[in-house]
Amino acid sequence: MGQDYATLRVPASTSNLGAGFDTFGLALNLYNYFTAQPWDRWEFEIVGEGQELPQNEENLFARVYLKACELFSQKPIPLKVKMKNHIPTARGLGSSATAIVSAIKLWEHFYQRTLSLEERLRIAFEFEPHPDNLLPAFLGGFLVCAVGERVHYQRLDFPEELKVVVCIPDFELSTKKAREVLRQEVSLKDAVYNIQRASLLVVSLCKRDYQGLREAVKDRLHQPYRKSLIPNFDKVLESAYSEGALAVFLSGAGPTIASFCLEGEDKVGNAMVYAFQEAGISAKYLSLKVDKEGAIFTTTPASGG
């Protein structure tokens, strides 16, 4: 194997961005750190978020790593893994994607292989067949994704001046449950509605013209159904807009709600927190920027911030 010790930093992400269901993904400067070294058995230490996660071969990291061994016919060598997690689990911020991406990148490191993005996604899709979280975790930035016979994507510049305020309520919502409430068939009218707004979002961001962002994040494919799983959803959105947010939308499958702001991030964040509190749900907010680097090796150990 290669070097016997490595630390990888992987960013959180918010996806969908309203109308861009399973299409848009945005990496954020909130990170999970994974420090690993070859060991005689699988061993995990989890610090921060996700301490309830399995600490054996059932951990998602181990399952992905072992799948890579299987697909590329390598003898599995267990790892000792320390996770320093800042990304809450099951909140719509891509925590699972960080585990998947880190396992693949660290597998490459220890087996001294450089996989193509298609090969990486071949492994990743065994566990999460949606690129809108995976690609931002791998590559960073703002990604527009499409899946056909292979994954197509474009990485676009995201406006530096926009802040992403995420309000994270104190309850988990599994992606499986959030997908179960969706309709399998939609009307032509609703499909056109989303195409129009997803297109408007991309143009608005590329031209730095933010007047249409509020309309651009409206959606008829997932948010109307998922909001039933999130107490006071509409009030949270209204509260953020009342304090000057440019766009407010469900982050991934939820329950985190994200907003784009030019200023007044604290007012927007506190308004969303208060709206959740009115429904008896405690919450916190973070003001974040876009991560442009994706998953990178770092000298900062997993015990770092």
C-alpha positions as CSV (number, residue, x, y, z in Angstrom):
1,M,0.0,0.0,0.0
2,G,0.9,3.7,-0.2
3,Q,1.6,6.1,2.6
4,D,0.4,4.8,5.9
5,Y,-1.4,7.9,7.1
6,A,-3.6,10.5,5.4
7,T,-6.3,13.1,6.2
8,L,-9.0,14.1,3.8
9,R,-11.3,17.2,4.1
10,V,-14.6,16.9,2.4
11,P,-17.2,19.7,2.1
12,A,-20.9,19.8,2.9
13,S,-23.3,20.5,0.1
14,T,-26.8,21.8,-0.5
15,S,-28.7,20.4,-3.5
16,N,-31.8,21.0,-5.6
17,L,-31.8,24.7,-4.9
18,G,-35.6,24.8,-5.4
19,A,-36.5,23.8,-9.0
20,G,-33.3,22.0,-9.9
21,F,-34.4,18.7,-8.4
22,D,-31.5,16.1,-8.6
23,T,-29.7,18.6,-10.8
24,F,-28.1,21.4,-8.9
25,G,-25.4,21.0,-6.2
26,L,-23.4,23.6,-4.3
27,A,-20.4,22.8,-2.1
28,L,-20.2,24.7,1.2
29,N,-17.4,25.6,3.6
30,L,-18.5,23.2,6.3
31,Y,-16.4,20.1,6.5
32,N,-16.0,16.6,7.7
33,Y,-12.4,15.3,8.2
34,F,-11.3,11.7,7.8
35,T,-7.9,10.5,9.0
36,A,-7.1,6.9,8.1
37,Q,-4.3,4.4,8.3
38,P,-4.0,0.7,7.6
39,W,-4.8,-1.4,10.7
40,D,-5.3,-5.0,11.6
41,R,-9.1,-4.6,11.9
42,W,-11.7,-2.0,11.2
43,E,-11.7,0.7,13.9
44,F,-13.6,4.0,14.0
45,E,-13.4,7.0,16.3
46,I,-16.1,9.6,15.6
47,V,-15.9,13.1,17.0
48,G,-18.6,15.7,16.7
49,E,-21.7,15.0,14.6
50,G,-22.8,11.4,13.9
51,Q,-21.5,9.7,17.0
52,E,-24.4,7.2,16.7
53,L,-23.1,5.9,13.4
54,P,-21.7,2.3,13.2
55,Q,-18.1,1.9,14.3
56,N,-17.4,-1.3,12.4
57,E,-17.6,-2.6,8.9
58,E,-21.3,-1.5,8.7
59,N,-20.1,2.2,8.7
60,L,-20.8,3.7,5.3
61,F,-17.1,4.6,4.9
62,A,-16.1,0.9,5.3
63,R,-18.8,-0.3,3.0
64,V,-17.7,2.0,0.2
65,Y,-14.1,1.2,0.7
66,L,-14.8,-2.5,0.6
67,K,-16.9,-2.1,-2.5
68,A,-13.9,-0.4,-4.2
69,C,-11.7,-3.4,-3.3
70,E,-14.3,-5.7,-4.8
71,L,-14.8,-3.8,-8.0
72,F,-11.1,-3.4,-8.6
73,S,-10.1,-6.9,-7.4
74,Q,-7.9,-5.7,-4.5
75,K,-7.3,-7.6,-1.2
76,P,-9.2,-5.6,1.5
77,I,-6.9,-4.1,4.2
78,P,-8.8,-2.7,7.1
79,L,-8.3,0.9,8.3
80,K,-8.3,2.8,11.5
81,V,-10.5,5.8,10.8
82,K,-10.9,9.0,12.8
83,M,-13.8,11.2,11.7
84,K,-14.1,14.8,12.9
85,N,-17.6,15.7,11.7
86,H,-19.0,19.2,11.5
87,I,-21.8,18.3,9.1
88,P,-25.0,17.1,10.9
89,T,-26.3,13.7,9.7
90,A,-29.7,13.3,7.9
91,R,-30.2,17.0,7.5
92,G,-29.9,17.6,3.7
93,L,-26.3,18.8,3.8
94,G,-24.6,15.9,2.1
95,S,-23.1,14.2,5.2
96,S,-23.5,10.7,3.5
97,A,-21.7,12.0,0.4
98,T,-18.7,13.0,2.4
99,A,-18.4,9.5,3.8
100,I,-18.7,8.0,0.3
101,V,-16.3,10.5,-1.3
102,S,-13.7,10.1,1.5
103,A,-13.7,6.3,1.3
104,I,-13.1,6.4,-2.5
105,K,-10.3,9.0,-2.3
106,L,-8.6,7.3,0.6
107,W,-8.9,4.0,-1.2
108,E,-7.1,5.5,-4.1
109,H,-4.4,6.9,-1.8
110,F,-3.7,3.7,0.0
111,Y,-3.8,1.5,-3.1
112,Q,-1.9,4.0,-5.2
113,R,-4.5,4.2,-7.9
114,T,-5.9,7.3,-9.7
115,L,-9.4,6.6,-10.8
116,S,-11.3,8.6,-13.4
117,L,-14.4,10.5,-12.3
118,E,-16.5,7.8,-14.0
119,E,-14.8,5.1,-12.0
120,R,-15.3,7.0,-8.8
121,L,-19.0,7.5,-9.6
122,R,-19.3,3.8,-10.5
123,I,-18.4,3.0,-6.9
124,A,-20.4,5.9,-5.4
125,F,-23.6,5.2,-7.3
126,E,-23.8,1.8,-5.5
127,F,-24.7,3.8,-2.4
128,E,-26.1,7.1,-3.6
129,P,-27.2,7.3,-7.3
130,H,-27.6,11.0,-7.3
131,P,-24.7,13.2,-8.4
132,D,-26.0,16.5,-7.1
133,N,-24.3,15.9,-3.7
134,L,-21.5,13.6,-4.8
135,L,-20.0,16.0,-7.4
136,P,-19.8,19.0,-5.2
137,A,-18.1,16.8,-2.5
138,F,-15.6,15.6,-5.1
139,L,-15.0,18.8,-7.0
140,G,-16.3,21.8,-5.0
141,G,-18.2,24.7,-6.5
142,F,-21.6,25.0,-8.2
143,L,-22.5,22.0,-10.3
144,V,-25.2,21.3,-12.8
145,C,-25.6,17.6,-13.3
146,A,-27.4,15.3,-15.7
147,V,-27.4,11.5,-15.7
148,G,-27.7,9.5,-18.9
149,E,-25.5,6.7,-20.1
150,R,-22.9,8.6,-18.1
151,V,-22.9,11.6,-15.9
152,H,-22.7,15.0,-17.6
153,Y,-21.9,18.1,-15.6
154,Q,-20.9,21.7,-15.8
155,R,-19.1,23.6,-13.1
156,L,-20.2,27.2,-13.0
157,D,-18.9,30.2,-11.1
158,F,-21.0,31.1,-8.1
159,P,-21.2,34.8,-7.1
160,E,-18.7,35.6,-4.4
161,E,-21.0,38.1,-2.8
162,L,-23.8,35.7,-2.1
163,K,-23.8,34.0,1.4
164,V,-25.6,30.8,2.0
165,V,-27.5,30.8,5.3
166,V,-28.6,27.4,6.4
167,C,-31.0,26.8,9.2
168,I,-30.6,23.4,10.7
169,P,-33.6,22.1,12.8
170,D,-32.9,19.6,15.6
171,F,-34.4,16.5,14.0
172,E,-33.3,14.1,11.3
173,L,-35.1,13.3,8.1
174,S,-33.9,10.3,6.0
175,T,-33.6,10.8,2.3
176,K,-35.6,7.5,1.9
177,K,-38.5,8.9,3.8
178,A,-38.3,12.3,2.0
179,R,-38.4,10.4,-1.4
180,E,-41.3,8.3,-0.4
181,V,-43.7,11.3,-0.3
182,L,-42.8,12.3,-3.9
183,R,-45.1,11.6,-6.8
184,Q,-43.7,9.2,-9.5
185,E,-45.6,11.0,-12.3
186,V,-46.1,14.8,-12.7
187,S,-48.2,16.9,-15.1
188,L,-46.7,18.5,-18.2
189,K,-47.7,21.9,-16.6
190,D,-45.6,21.1,-13.5
191,A,-42.6,19.8,-15.5
192,V,-42.6,23.1,-17.6
193,Y,-42.9,25.1,-14.4
194,N,-39.7,23.6,-13.0
195,I,-37.8,23.8,-16.3
196,Q,-38.6,27.5,-16.5
197,R,-37.4,28.2,-13.0
198,A,-34.3,26.0,-13.0
199,S,-33.2,27.8,-16.2
200,L,-34.0,31.2,-14.6
201,L,-31.8,30.3,-11.6
202,V,-28.8,29.5,-13.7
203,V,-29.1,32.6,-15.8
204,S,-29.7,34.8,-12.7
205,L,-26.6,33.5,-11.0
206,C,-24.4,33.7,-14.1
207,K,-25.5,37.3,-14.8
208,R,-25.4,38.3,-11.2
209,D,-29.0,39.6,-11.6
210,Y,-30.7,38.5,-8.4
211,Q,-34.2,40.0,-8.9
212,G,-35.6,36.7,-10.2
213,L,-34.1,34.4,-7.6
214,R,-37.2,34.3,-5.4
215,E,-39.2,33.1,-8.3
216,A,-36.4,30.8,-9.6
217,V,-36.4,28.6,-6.4
218,K,-40.1,27.9,-6.5
219,D,-40.8,24.2,-7.3
220,R,-43.6,21.8,-7.9
221,L,-41.7,18.5,-7.9
222,H,-40.5,18.0,-4.3
223,Q,-40.9,20.9,-1.9
224,P,-44.8,20.9,-1.9
225,Y,-44.7,17.2,-0.7
226,R,-41.7,17.3,1.6
227,K,-42.9,20.4,3.5
228,S,-45.4,18.2,5.2
229,L,-42.5,16.5,7.0
230,I,-41.1,19.8,8.3
231,P,-43.0,21.8,10.9
232,N,-43.7,25.4,10.1
233,F,-42.0,25.1,6.7
234,D,-43.9,28.0,5.0
235,K,-43.4,30.3,8.0
236,V,-39.7,29.6,8.0
237,L,-39.5,30.7,4.3
238,E,-41.7,33.7,4.9
239,S,-39.6,34.8,7.9
240,A,-36.4,34.6,5.9
241,Y,-37.8,36.7,3.0
242,S,-39.2,39.2,5.5
243,E,-35.6,39.9,6.6
244,G,-34.2,40.3,3.1
245,A,-33.3,36.9,1.9
246,L,-33.0,36.7,-1.9
247,A,-34.0,33.0,-2.2
248,V,-35.1,30.4,0.3
249,F,-35.4,26.7,-0.4
250,L,-35.2,23.2,1.1
251,S,-31.6,22.0,1.3
252,G,-31.5,18.6,-0.4
253,A,-34.1,16.3,1.1
254,G,-34.3,18.5,4.2
255,P,-35.1,19.3,6.9
256,T,-32.4,22.1,6.6
257,I,-33.7,25.2,4.9
258,A,-31.2,27.3,3.0
259,S,-31.2,30.9,1.8
260,F,-29.1,33.2,-0.4
261,C,-28.3,36.6,1.1
262,L,-26.3,39.6,0.1
263,E,-26.4,41.1,3.6
264,G,-28.3,40.7,6.9
265,E,-27.3,37.0,7.3
266,D,-27.8,37.1,11.1
267,K,-31.3,38.6,10.8
268,V,-32.3,36.0,8.2
269,G,-30.8,33.1,10.3
270,N,-32.4,34.2,13.5
271,A,-35.8,34.7,11.8
272,M,-35.7,31.1,10.5
273,V,-34.6,29.8,13.9
274,Y,-37.5,31.6,15.6
275,A,-40.0,30.3,13.1
276,F,-38.9,26.7,13.9
277,Q,-39.1,27.5,17.6
278,E,-42.7,28.6,17.2
279,A,-43.4,25.0,16.1
280,G,-41.6,23.6,19.1
281,I,-38.4,22.8,17.1
282,S,-35.0,24.0,18.3
283,A,-32.7,25.0,15.5
284,K,-29.4,26.7,14.7
285,Y,-28.2,28.6,11.7
286,L,-24.8,29.0,9.9
287,S,-23.7,31.6,7.4
288,L,-21.5,29.8,4.9
289,K,-19.7,30.5,1.6
290,V,-19.1,28.2,-1.4
291,D,-16.2,25.8,-1.2
292,K,-14.3,25.7,-4.4
293,E,-11.8,22.9,-3.7
294,G,-13.9,19.8,-3.0
295,A,-12.3,16.9,-1.4
296,I,-8.6,17.6,-0.6
297,F,-5.8,16.0,1.3
298,T,-4.7,18.2,4.2
299,T,-2.1,18.3,6.9
300,T,-4.9,19.4,9.4
301,P,-5.6,16.2,11.4
302,A,-9.1,14.9,11.9
303,S,-8.9,16.3,15.5
304,G,-8.7,19.8,14.0
305,G,-11.5,22.2,13.2
